[in-house]
Amino acid sequence: MLILDLQNHYGSNKTIEILKLAHYSKRGCVYLEESRKRDAIRHAVSELVAVFEAGQNRSQVARQLNSGRYTVRCVYQRYQATGTWRRGSCRKSVTTQHDDRLLVTILLQNCRLNSVHLGQQLHKVKGWKSIDRRLEGNFQRQPDYAQRSNLSEIDSKPRTSTGEHLNWAMDQWKVVLFSDECRIYLHGKEKNLPNNR
């Protein structure tokens, strides 16, 4: 079998170490500890797929490889669905080719940025205005202007009547009682004086 060839080539302990390097989440995604170990993991996963195709069931393969049945199932399901074991192989890319080149340029300028800061840098360079310009250039979005009906003279009269206070004199303002005031009458010897406070 191919798994025996793998054990003969790497040794039984090395084969178990190779398969333990690949960590699988509940979605079946592969996480690699180090990029230099990808070739060994790729070889081990290809051996796992070959053993499955030879007719062994999940329990036997998991026992041979000294790994969990869930891990073996996730790897094989991903291989059946996409033809590869690599994470994200069936998803479409969100960024364009131009965005990818820009991200590489930003990373070359500052290699310590993480993915969150990279996304913020991309948003700074390509703001919402440039996206709006692109949409308007492709005629995919037409501007929506506010629509209002024309007012007749009958409708506009009540609205203009509220502006009378602009022409009031001081005597007229003395009569007005505002909502945060109270009217107090001061009683003096000569006469009562209204006082708004």
C-alpha positions in Angstrom: 0.0 0.0 0.0 1.0 3.6 -0.4 0.8 4.3 3.3 3.4 1.6 3.8 5.6 3.3 1.2 5.2 6.6 3.1 6.3 4.8 6.3 9.2 3.2 4.5 10.3 6.5 3.0 9.9 8.7 6.1 9.8 6.1 8.9 6.7 5.4 11.0 7.3 8.1 13.6 8.0 10.7 10.9 4.7 9.8 9.1 2.7 10.3 12.3 4.5 13.7 12.8 3.7 14.7 9.3 0.0 14.0 9.7 -0.1 15.7 13.1 1.2 18.9 11.5 -2.1 19.5 9.7 -4.7 20.8 12.1 -8.3 20.7 11.0 -11.1 22.9 12.2 -14.8 21.9 12.3 -15.2 23.1 8.7 -12.4 20.9 7.5 -10.0 23.7 6.9 -6.3 23.0 7.0 -4.1 25.2 9.1 -0.3 24.8 8.7 2.1 25.6 11.4 5.0 26.4 9.1 5.1 27.0 5.4 8.2 24.8 4.8 6.2 21.7 5.9 3.6 22.1 3.2 5.2 19.6 0.8 5.3 16.9 3.5 1.7 17.5 4.4 0.6 17.5 0.8 2.3 14.2 0.3 0.7 12.7 3.5 -2.8 13.9 2.4 -2.3 12.4 -1.1 -1.5 9.2 0.6 -4.6 9.4 2.8 -6.7 9.9 -0.4 -5.0 7.0 -2.1 -5.8 4.7 0.9 -9.4 5.8 0.8 -9.6 5.0 -2.9 -8.1 1.6 -2.3 -11.2 0.6 -0.4 -10.5 1.1 3.3 -13.0 2.7 5.5 -12.5 5.8 7.7 -11.8 3.9 10.9 -9.1 1.8 9.4 -7.4 4.8 7.8 -7.6 6.8 11.0 -6.1 3.9 12.9 -3.2 3.5 10.4 -2.4 7.2 10.4 -2.9 7.6 14.2 -5.3 10.5 13.7 -9.0 11.2 14.4 -11.8 9.9 12.2 -13.3 13.4 11.9 -10.0 14.7 10.6 -9.8 11.9 8.0 -13.4 12.5 6.9 -12.9 16.3 6.6 -9.8 15.9 4.4 -11.5 13.4 2.1 -14.7 15.4 1.8 -12.8 18.5 0.8 -10.8 16.5 -1.7 -14.1 15.1 -3.2 -15.7 18.5 -3.4 -12.8 20.6 -4.8 -10.2 18.2 -6.0 -7.6 19.6 -3.6 -7.1 19.6 0.2 -6.1 23.3 0.4 -8.2 25.7 2.5 -10.3 28.3 0.5 -9.9 26.5 -2.8 -13.6 26.6 -3.7 -14.2 30.2 -2.7 -14.2 33.2 -5.1 -11.7 35.9 -4.5 -13.2 39.2 -3.2 -10.4 41.4 -4.5 -9.5 42.1 -8.1 -6.1 41.5 -9.7 -5.4 45.3 -9.3 -6.2 45.0 -5.6 -4.0 42.0 -5.2 -1.0 43.9 -6.7 -1.7 46.8 -4.4 -1.8 44.6 -1.4 1.5 43.1 -2.3 3.0 46.6 -2.7 1.7 47.6 0.7 3.1 44.5 2.3 6.5 45.1 0.7 6.5 48.6 2.2 5.6 47.4 5.7 5.9 43.6 6.3 4.5 43.7 9.8 0.9 44.6 8.9 -1.7 42.0 9.6 -4.9 41.4 7.6 -7.0 44.0 9.4 -4.5 46.8 8.8 -4.1 45.6 5.2 -7.8 46.0 4.7 -7.7 49.5 6.2 -4.8 50.5 4.0 -6.7 49.2 0.9 -9.8 51.2 2.0 -7.7 54.4 2.4 -6.4 54.0 -1.1 -9.7 53.0 -2.7 -12.3 55.0 -0.9 -16.0 55.2 -1.4 -15.8 58.1 -3.8 -13.7 56.1 -6.3 -16.1 53.2 -6.0 -19.0 55.6 -6.7 -17.2 57.0 -9.7 -16.6 53.5 -11.0 -20.3 52.6 -10.7 -21.4 55.9 -12.4 -18.8 55.3 -15.1 -20.3 51.9 -15.9 -23.9 53.3 -15.7 -24.8 50.7 -13.1 -26.3 53.2 -10.7 -28.2 56.4 -11.5 -28.3 59.3 -9.0 -31.6 59.6 -7.1 -32.7 63.2 -6.7 -35.3 64.2 -4.1 -38.7 65.0 -5.7 -41.0 67.6 -4.3 -44.3 69.0 -5.4 -44.6 72.7 -6.2 -46.5 74.7 -3.6 -49.5 76.7 -4.6 -50.2 80.1 -3.0 -52.9 78.6 -0.8 -50.4 76.1 0.7 -47.6 78.7 1.1 -49.7 81.2 3.0 -49.8 79.3 6.3 -46.1 78.7 6.1 -45.3 82.4 5.6 -47.5 83.4 8.5 -45.1 81.8 11.0 -42.5 84.5 10.1 -44.5 87.4 11.7 -42.4 87.4 14.8 -39.4 88.6 12.8 -41.1 92.1 12.6 -42.2 92.3 16.2 -41.3 95.3 18.4 -40.1 95.0 22.0 -43.6 95.7 23.4 -44.9 92.6 21.6 -42.1 90.4 22.9 -42.9 91.4 26.5 -46.3 89.7 26.2 -44.8 86.4 25.0 -44.4 83.7 27.7 -41.8 81.1 26.7 -42.0 77.5 27.8 -39.1 77.8 30.3 -40.4 81.0 32.0 -43.0 81.8 34.5 -44.9 85.1 34.9 -44.6 86.8 38.3 -46.4 90.0 39.3 -44.4 92.2 41.7 -46.6 94.3 43.9 -45.1 97.7 44.7 -46.4 100.9 46.2 -47.1 102.5 42.8 -48.4 99.6 40.6 -48.2 95.9 39.8 -45.2 95.2 37.6 -45.2 92.0 35.4 -41.9 90.2 35.5 -41.0 87.1 33.4 -38.5 84.7 34.9 
